[in-house]
Amino acid sequence: MPQPQQHYLVITALGADRPGIVNTITRQVSSCDCNIEDSRLAMLGDEFTFIMLLSGSWNAITLIESTLSQKGAELELLIVMKRTRAHERPPMPATVWVKVDVKDSPHLIERFTDLFDTHQMNIAELASKTHPAEGTNPAQLSIQMTAHSAANTDATIIEQAFYQLCTELNAQGSINVVSNTQHEDN
C-alpha cells in the first residue's frame, strides 16, 4: 500500500523556561499524529527556544497548525510556523569542524562566519557562549561551528586561513577537516 504524501512544517517556540514546557509541546505534536524529524533546543537568558521540523499527512500538519497557536497562547509562548519540503541535500565532499576560545569582543562570530563564506562553505551548525569575566580574567567567548563544502576543498587552505585568523585574534582554536569523497576506480 503506498504511503500517503508527507508534508513538512517548521515550528519555533520561544518563551520563559519552566518545567514540563517541552513535554507539553511534544505531547501536542504527538496528539496531532505528527512526527518530529529534527529538533533543537537552546536556553538563551531566561528564555528557551525549541525548533522542530515536523512531518505528517496533510491533515496532521493542518491540525497542528490550527491547534498549536492556541496551546502556545495558553503557555505564553511565541509560536512561529512555516510549511516546508523535504530537502535532499547535495553531496558535501568536505566537512569542517572548528572550536574557538577567545577574549570576548564584538564582531568575532562574524569574522569566523565570513571565513567560511569566503571559502564557499555552508554553515550547518553554530553554537556560541560567552563566559563572564572572573576576577582579572576577561570575558571569554567559545564558538563551535560545523560547515560543509559542495566542492572538493583543499584542507590545507582552509586550515591555514583558520589558524591565521586565530593568530590575528589571539584565539585558541582547533579545526578538523574531513573529506567525504569516495574514490572510484576507473
N, C-alpha and C positions, 0 to 999 in steps of 0.2 A: 504494500500500500504506500503510495507516495506521501512524503512528509509535506505538510502544509508550508507555504512560503513563510519564512521567518521575517519579522520586522524588527527594527532596532531603535532604541531610544537611549539618549544620554541624559542622565539626571545629575544635577548638582544640588546638594542640600547644604545649607550654611546656617549655623545657629549656635546658641550657647551650649556648651558641653554639659551633659548631665547623664547619670547612669541610666542605661536602658534605651537611650535615644536611637542608637544604631540598630538594636534589635527591633525596635518599633518600626523603623523604616524597612528593614529587610523582611519583616513579617508582612507588611503591606504589599511589598513587591511579590512575595510568595503567594499571598491570598489572591492576587490577580493573575496567577499562573505565568508569571514572567520569570526568566532565568537571568541571574547575574553573570554575565560573560566576563566582565573585568571590573575592578573597583580599586579605588584609592581612598584612604582616609588620612587626614592630617589635622593636627592641633595647631592653631595659629592664634596666639594670645589666649583669651578665654573662649575662643570660638573653635568649632570643629567644622571641617568641610568633608563631605562624603561625595565622591564622584563614582558613578556606576554606568556601565554600558549594559543595558538590558536587551534581551531578545524574547520574542514570543509571537504568537499568532497576531493577526491584525486586531482581533477582539481583545486579546490580553493587553496589548500595548495601548489601545484606546481606553481600556478600563483603568489602567494605571495612570494614564494622563488625566482622566476625569476624577479620580479619587485621591491622588497624591496631593493635589493642591489643597484640598480640604484638610487632609491629615497634617500637612505642613503648617497650615494656619493654626490648627489645634496645638501643635508643638512649638509654635512661634519660630518656624524655620522659613528661610528664604529658599524657595524651590525654583530651579530653572530646568526646563526640559526642552530637548530638541531631537526630532527624528533624524536618523542617520541610516547608513547602509553598512553592510559587512564590508570590510576593507581588505582586499587581497594585497598584501604588501609585496612590492617587487623584491627580488633577491638583493640582499645587502652584503656585498663581499667583505666588508670590514666593519668591525665593531670596536669602539674605543671607550674605555672606562677611565675616568680621572677622579682623583681625590686631591683636594687642595685645603691647606690650612694657612691662613694669612691674617695679619693685623687688619681689623675691620676698617673700611672706609667706603665712601660712595663709589659707584661705577665698577666695582670688582667683578661682580657676576657678569655684567655687560662685557667686560674685557674677555672673559672666557667664552661666552656665547658667541662673541664676534670671531674668536679664534676658529671655532667650529664652522661658522658661516663662511669665513674666508677659505676654508678647505672643503667647501661644498659637502658638509656633513650635516645630517638631520639629527637634531637633539631629540632623544626619545624619553629621557628622564633627567630631571634636575631637582636636587634637594639641597637646600642651604639652611644653615642655622648659625645665628650669632650668639656667641658665648660672652656674657657680660664681663667687664673689667673686674679683676680681683686684685686688690692691693696695688702694687706697682705694675702689674701685668695689664696691658691694654686689652680691650675687647678683641676677640678673635672670631673670624668667620671661617666656617667649614663648608665646603662645596663638594658635592658629588654629582657627576654627570655621566650619562651614557649617550653616545652618539653613534649613528650608522652612516656608512657611505655607500651610495649606489654604484660607485666606480671603484676599480681596484686602486687602493691607496698605498703609496709607499710609506710604510710605517715610520721610517726614519725622518721623513719630512715633518709629519705632524708631531712626532716626539720632540724633535729639535725645536719646533715653534713653541710647543707647550713649555719645555724647560726654559727657553729664552724668556717667555712671558713670566714664568715663576721667578726667575732671577731678577727681572726688571721690577717685579712687585715685592721682592723679598719674601716670597711664599715658599712653603714646603709643599711639594706636590709629587704625585706618582701618576703614571699613565700606563695603561695596558692596552695594546692594540692586538686584536685577534683577527686573522684572515679567515673568512668563512668560505673561501673558494675551494672547489674541488677540482683537481687537475684531471683532465680526461686524456686517455691515451689515444693518439691518432694513428 
